Amino acid sequence: MNAKQRMLNAMNGQPVDRVPVAFYRHFPDQTDNTVSETIRWAQSTRSDMVLVASDGFYPLMSDPPLQTMEHWKAFRPYKRSHPYITIQLDRCRRIVDAIGDTHAIFICAFTPMAHFKHTIGETLGGGQTRIMEFWNAHRSEMLQVFDVLEENNFILLDELKKAGLDGLMLSLQNCEKWRFSREDYMQYLHPYDTRFVEFANQNYPNTIGHLCSWETGNTNACIHLDLFRDYDLQAVNWGIYQRESMSMAEGKAYFRKAKSVMGGFDRNTTGVLYGGSESEIKDFTKDLIAQTGQQGFILSADCSINMETPDEHIRWVVEAAEEYAAQNGCK
């Protein structure tokens, strides 16, 4: 079973020869449109999944820069020939062409609110809190802007289908407890998220839901996990190291429509993946598999891992999964 078959089987709750490994990271060096370094990292780490990062394209392209509400109200969806779309399509195509059918290849996709947040973070700084200043001052106008950003996002993702990707990782990061109450999220943001998931399922063969929150250990930064419990996703990836969270094994039962869960490792430098020895990482991996089971489980982190994490640490996770399957059978 090659890496692609293993990853896609696991996502669909089907038998695998071992638990797949699917860590992901950023590639901020834009040399060669990040293609060469993405391929090198995937091959060096023996990862079963390649996640094409959006590095270089988190802020939207605009002249003048999108800094004021008037700038945002004037923004219109890109034409399909716009560099924001064509350069990302080039990146995906070249990675898919180079890797072929040996690995599962996904791309990370974002909600309208995330596109707004990333863009003002680049142009004004403080995107995490600055977006809420815009929201509180211009709510009705913000929703109109989100409608345009949603259309723009769907055009981008429709074009990226041409690359032959295996699926999307949907970064659903609007629902932190400090940002929105349950009621406000359901009224204002939930419709965008549900349309996002529906679009992904209609246009791509596989979907991973990434329930992202940025501040590890801060209760208020935790998201309202229960609001995502019945989303129609094949795999769900969330931060088990947030307070009020749950284990991977508990998540299998909790996310009722998902066929698999993805995660188990802490992305931060305090976690075992970054700082552990070979024996510590392998023991941790085998314990995770023993607790969660080998079917419907994908070894990964709660978010993109630290870029300084040694490649061999990820290889140790792969080796531990192989050793566990050899010792216990894969069932």
LOKOL-154323 format. One line per 4 residues: number of its first residue (from 1); their letters; for each residue x, y, z of C-alpha. Coordinates in Angstrom, 1 decimal. Example, Ala and Ser with C-alpha at 12.3 -4.5 7.8 and 13.67 -1.06 7.14 Angstrom:
BEGIN
1) AS) 12.3 -4.5 7.8 | 13.7 -1.1 7.1
# end
This chain:
BEGIN
1) MNAK) 0.0 0.0 0.0 | 1.5 3.3 -1.0 | 1.2 6.6 0.9 | -1.7 7.9 -1.1
5) QRML) -3.8 4.7 -0.7 | -3.0 4.6 3.0 | -4.0 8.2 3.7 | -7.2 8.0 1.7
9) NAMN) -8.2 4.7 3.1 | -7.7 6.0 6.6 | -9.7 9.1 5.9 | -12.6 6.9 4.8
13) GQPV) -12.4 4.6 7.7 | -11.1 1.7 5.6 | -8.3 -0.8 6.4 | -4.7 0.3 6.2
17) DRVP) -1.4 -1.5 6.5 | -0.3 1.0 9.2 | -1.6 4.3 10.6 | -0.7 7.1 8.1
21) VAFY) 1.4 10.1 9.1 | 0.3 13.5 7.9 | 2.2 16.4 9.6 | 2.2 19.7 7.7
25) RHFP) 4.2 22.9 7.9 | 4.8 26.3 6.3 | 7.4 27.1 3.6 | 7.9 30.8 3.8
29) DQTD) 10.9 30.9 1.4 | 9.2 31.7 -1.9 | 12.1 30.4 -4.0 | 10.8 28.2 -6.9
33) NTVS) 7.2 29.0 -5.7 | 8.0 26.7 -2.7 | 7.7 23.7 -4.9 | 11.2 22.2 -4.5
37) ETIR) 11.2 22.6 -0.7 | 7.7 21.1 -0.4 | 8.7 18.0 -2.4 | 12.0 17.7 -0.5
41) WAQS) 10.3 17.8 2.9 | 7.7 15.3 1.9 | 10.3 12.8 0.7 | 12.6 13.3 3.6
45) TRSD) 10.0 12.9 6.3 | 8.2 9.9 4.6 | 4.9 11.7 5.2 | 1.8 10.1 3.7
49) MVLV) 0.2 13.4 2.9 | 1.5 16.6 1.3 | -0.3 19.7 2.3 | 0.3 22.6 -0.2
53) ASDG) 0.7 25.6 2.0 | -0.7 29.1 1.1 | 2.6 30.8 2.0 | 2.9 34.0 0.1
57) FYPL) -0.9 34.2 -0.5 | -2.3 34.7 2.9 | -2.9 38.5 2.2 | -5.0 39.2 -0.8
61) MSDP) -3.4 41.2 -3.6 | -4.7 44.7 -4.0 | -3.6 48.1 -5.1 | -4.1 50.1 -3.0
65) PLQT) -3.6 47.7 -0.1 | -6.8 46.7 1.7 | -6.5 48.8 4.8 | -9.8 50.7 5.3
69) MEHW) -13.4 49.7 5.1 | -13.7 51.8 1.9 | -10.9 49.8 0.3 | -12.6 46.5 1.3
73) KAFR) -16.0 47.6 -0.1 | -14.3 48.3 -3.5 | -12.7 44.8 -3.7 | -14.1 42.6 -6.4
77) PYKR) -13.4 38.9 -7.1 | -10.3 38.2 -9.1 | -10.5 37.1 -12.8 | -9.2 33.6 -13.3
81) SHPY) -6.2 35.0 -15.0 | -5.1 37.0 -11.9 | -1.7 36.2 -10.5 | -3.2 35.3 -7.1
85) ITIQ) -4.9 32.4 -8.8 | -2.4 31.5 -11.6 | 0.6 31.3 -9.3 | -1.1 29.1 -6.8
89) LDRC) -2.3 26.8 -9.6 | 1.2 26.6 -10.9 | 2.4 25.6 -7.4 | -0.2 22.9 -7.1
93) RRIV) 0.3 21.5 -10.6 | 4.1 21.2 -10.3 | 3.9 19.5 -6.9 | 1.2 17.1 -8.2
97) DAIG) 3.2 16.4 -11.4 | 6.4 15.8 -9.4 | 4.9 13.5 -6.7 | 2.4 11.7 -8.9
101) DTHA) 0.2 9.1 -7.2 | 2.7 8.2 -4.5 | 1.3 10.7 -1.9 | -2.1 12.2 -1.1
105) IFIC) -1.9 15.9 -2.0 | -4.2 18.4 -0.3 | -4.3 22.2 -0.2 | -5.3 24.3 2.8
109) AFTP) -8.3 26.6 2.1 | -9.7 29.4 4.2 | -13.0 31.1 5.1 | -13.9 34.7 4.1
113) MAHF) -13.2 35.9 7.6 | -9.7 34.2 7.6 | -8.9 35.9 4.3 | -9.9 39.3 5.8
117) KHTI) -7.9 38.6 8.9 | -4.7 37.5 7.1 | -4.8 40.5 4.8 | -5.2 43.1 7.5
121) GETL) -2.6 41.3 9.5 | -0.2 41.9 6.7 | -1.1 45.5 5.9 | -2.0 46.9 9.4
125) GGGQ) -0.7 44.3 11.8 | -2.5 42.6 14.7 | -4.9 40.7 12.4 | -6.3 38.5 15.2
129) TRIM) -7.7 41.5 17.2 | -7.8 44.1 14.4 | -10.5 42.1 12.5 | -12.8 42.4 15.6
133) EFWN) -12.3 46.2 15.6 | -13.6 46.2 12.0 | -16.4 43.8 12.9 | -17.6 45.8 15.8
137) AHRS) -17.6 49.1 13.8 | -18.8 47.8 10.4 | -20.8 44.6 10.9 | -23.3 44.9 8.1
141) EMLQ) -20.6 46.1 5.7 | -18.3 43.3 6.8 | -20.9 40.7 5.8 | -21.2 42.3 2.4
145) VFDV) -17.4 42.0 2.0 | -17.5 38.4 3.2 | -20.0 37.6 0.4 | -17.4 39.0 -2.1
149) LEEN) -14.6 37.1 -0.5 | -16.6 33.9 -0.5 | -17.2 34.2 -4.3 | -13.5 35.0 -4.8
153) NFIL) -12.5 31.9 -2.7 | -14.8 29.6 -4.7 | -13.3 30.9 -8.0 | -9.8 30.1 -6.7
157) LDEL) -10.7 26.6 -5.5 | -12.5 25.9 -8.7 | -9.4 26.8 -10.7 | -7.2 24.7 -8.4
161) KKAG) -9.2 21.6 -9.3 | -7.3 21.6 -12.6 | -4.1 20.6 -10.7 | -5.5 17.2 -9.8
165) LDGL) -5.4 17.6 -6.0 | -6.7 14.8 -3.8 | -8.7 17.1 -1.6 | -9.0 20.2 0.6
169) MLSL) -8.1 20.9 4.2 | -10.7 23.4 5.3 | -9.3 25.8 8.0 | -12.3 26.7 10.1
173) QNCE) -10.9 29.3 12.5 | -13.8 31.7 13.2 | -15.2 30.2 16.3 | -12.9 31.0 19.2
177) KWRF) -14.8 31.6 22.4 | -13.2 35.0 22.9 | -14.2 36.1 19.4 | -17.9 35.1 19.1
181) SRED) -20.6 33.8 21.4 | -22.3 30.6 20.2 | -25.3 32.7 19.2 | -23.3 35.2 17.2
185) YMQY) -21.3 32.6 15.5 | -24.4 30.7 14.4 | -26.1 33.8 13.2 | -23.2 35.4 11.3
189) LHPY) -20.4 32.9 10.5 | -22.0 29.5 10.4 | -23.7 30.1 7.0 | -20.3 30.8 5.4
193) DTRF) -18.7 27.8 7.0 | -21.5 25.4 6.0 | -21.4 26.7 2.4 | -17.6 26.3 2.5
197) VEFA) -18.0 22.6 3.5 | -20.7 22.1 0.9 | -18.6 23.6 -1.9 | -15.6 21.4 -0.9
201) NQNY) -17.7 18.2 -0.8 | -19.2 19.0 -4.2 | -15.9 19.8 -5.9 | -13.2 17.8 -4.3
205) PNTI) -13.1 14.0 -3.6 | -11.8 14.3 0.0 | -12.2 16.9 2.8 | -10.4 17.4 6.1
209) GHLC) -11.8 19.9 8.6 | -9.1 21.7 10.5 | -10.6 23.4 13.6 | -8.0 25.9 14.3
213) SWET) -7.3 28.1 17.3 | -4.1 29.9 17.8 | -3.5 30.3 21.5 | -2.6 27.0 23.1
217) GNTN) -3.6 26.7 26.8 | -5.9 29.7 26.8 | -9.4 28.6 27.7 | -11.0 31.7 25.9
221) ACIH) -9.0 30.8 22.7 | -10.7 27.4 22.6 | -13.3 27.0 19.9 | -16.9 25.9 20.3
225) LDLF) -16.1 22.3 19.2 | -19.7 21.2 19.6 | -20.8 23.5 16.8 | -18.8 21.5 14.3
229) RDYD) -19.9 18.1 15.6 | -22.1 17.3 12.7 | -20.2 18.8 9.8 | -20.0 16.5 6.8
233) LQAV) -16.2 15.9 6.8 | -14.2 12.8 6.2 | -11.5 13.7 8.7 | -11.4 16.1 11.6
237) NWGI) -8.2 17.7 12.9 | -8.4 19.8 16.1 | -6.2 20.9 19.0 | -6.3 18.3 21.7
241) YQRE) -4.0 20.4 23.8 | -6.5 23.2 24.2 | -8.3 23.2 27.5 | -11.8 21.7 27.4
245) SMSM) -10.8 19.5 24.5 | -10.8 15.7 24.1 | -8.5 12.9 23.2 | -8.3 11.4 19.7
249) AEGK) -10.2 8.3 20.8 | -13.0 10.5 22.3 | -13.1 12.5 19.1 | -13.9 9.4 17.0
253) AYFR) -17.2 9.0 18.8 | -17.8 12.8 19.2 | -17.6 13.8 15.5 | -20.5 11.7 14.4
257) KAKS) -20.3 12.2 10.6 | -16.5 12.0 10.3 | -15.0 8.8 9.2 | -11.6 9.5 10.8
261) VMGG) -9.7 11.7 13.2 | -6.3 13.4 12.6 | -3.8 14.7 15.1 | -2.5 13.6 18.5
265) FDRN) 0.7 15.7 18.7 | 1.4 19.2 20.1 | 2.7 21.5 17.4 | 4.7 23.7 19.8
269) TTGV) 8.3 23.5 20.8 | 7.3 22.2 24.2 | 5.8 19.1 22.7 | 7.5 15.7 22.3
273) LYGG) 7.6 15.9 18.5 | 9.9 18.9 18.6 | 12.1 18.1 21.6 | 11.7 14.4 22.2
277) SESE) 14.4 11.7 21.8 | 13.8 8.8 19.3 | 12.6 6.5 22.1 | 10.3 9.2 23.6
281) IKDF) 8.7 10.0 20.2 | 8.3 6.3 19.3 | 6.8 5.5 22.7 | 4.4 8.4 22.5
285) TKDL) 3.3 7.4 19.0 | 2.6 3.8 19.9 | 0.7 4.9 23.0 | -1.5 7.2 20.8
289) IAQT) -2.2 4.3 18.4 | -3.0 1.9 21.2 | -5.5 4.4 22.7 | -7.1 5.5 19.4
293) GQQG) -6.9 2.3 17.2 | -5.3 1.8 13.8 | -8.4 2.3 11.7 | -9.9 5.8 11.1
297) FILS) -6.9 7.5 12.6 | -4.2 9.7 11.0 | -1.1 10.8 13.0 | -0.6 14.5 12.8
301) ADCS) -0.4 17.6 15.0 | -3.0 20.1 16.1 | -1.8 22.7 13.5 | 1.3 23.4 11.3
305) INME) 4.4 22.2 13.1 | 7.4 24.4 14.0 | 9.5 24.8 10.9 | 12.7 23.9 12.9
309) TPDE) 11.3 20.4 13.8 | 14.0 17.9 12.5 | 12.8 15.8 9.6 | 14.0 12.7 11.4
313) HIRW) 11.5 13.3 14.2 | 8.7 12.7 11.7 | 10.5 9.7 10.3 | 10.5 8.3 13.9
317) VVEA) 6.7 8.6 14.0 | 6.5 6.7 10.7 | 8.8 4.0 12.0 | 6.8 3.7 15.2
321) AEEY) 3.6 3.3 13.2 | 5.3 0.6 11.2 | 6.6 -1.2 14.3 | 3.3 -1.1 16.0
325) AAQN) 1.5 -2.6 13.0 | 4.2 -5.3 12.7 | 3.8 -6.2 16.3 | 0.1 -6.0 16.6
329) GCK) -1.3 -6.5 13.2 | -3.3 -3.7 11.7 | -7.0 -3.9 12.7
# end
